[in-house]
Amino acid sequence: MNISPYVVLKYLKATLQMMLGKQTPEASFDISEYGLWQVISVSWIISGLVSIIPIQAIGWNFYPLFLATSLVSLLSYVILVYYFLLRINKANLYLMFIIPYLWLSTMQMIFFAIITMLSTATGVSAFSIFSIPALIWVLYWLIRIARQQLGVSRFVAFGFLAGKFLIETILGVTAGMSFSLG
């Protein structure tokens, strides 16, 4: 599996091109099992990298638990989405949906990491206001990808967002509680 910086930048650029309406998801990514494992790996690595700033405040002892929890939540989400699509007879569209969706989620992490670093480096907390349009733009695309690739309603598309948030929250809270108790 190739997750070299060149490949990562290529797919992040493709994600941005897609978000600007200049490319289709099919033309942007490797829509295959290989592409799925590639985006899972990149998403997990970038999650680990962008969490370094907040981890410094919590303590480095929490970092291995955070990495394990983020991998479990990512894999749980990928599996649950597959079984949901299987249940609604759309499993054949799984890769066409999940790969662009995960690249968009990865782009979201990068946007927020850049905004956080700008706020931290400059000491100007007003930079955090840029997180609102970035959030709206990414949420729009996450819902659009679900609707476009799967042909589902806005409610179901929003359910994919809520499901990801719910899985990450439950596992994150559980990990945090077990860390504080241990």
Steps between C-alpha positions, in 0.01 A plus 500: 500500500641837399447773757802708405479876550464542122196271487343661807544847352362376166181375663464803727530718190239280328273543804535876480434490123188295568388749767546781249283310251784445253515119526260216563563257787555218251771700319660610826575179687599136471158341543611152601575295812858622470376860495287432808796372704707789370253763622450319832876502558544863398201613705634325809852638454376856444270467801803406707702792365237769542426388855855574616415858601204408726682192635774725637244657733357164609828315532694260282393201708158527333640497143527120447144456630384781271664335197341165580160659561510701178587189299222297662245777440606537137481127433171471689349775289620343174354163598169642626454703181552187293240307698255789484541519122460124481175533694359762261621311189769751406811303595612507137552878542705466818845582360361779280372662819739416783827590325405861411324532836815405692718731288257783580521414870878506475487840331279622785766398753764688301287816473446507875864423573610793283251734667609381846869544414436853367315592819768346720800635309371855471318520831203641309202294606290679237643256244269239650207680335626347172403161636131581449510540119742207475261285704201601288690432176618156608161402647334606175735273305465207738122515460530558125725197452251279681211633292693495172669163534221310675186682394375529858295772667653790691384335821694180424801703382494690829474164676843406362643813662319438827609136503867591457475764771320260733756222456792737555334657803410172669845351446676825590307543823552135590874530434521823699317348794713187499814715481396721789401200714815303419 
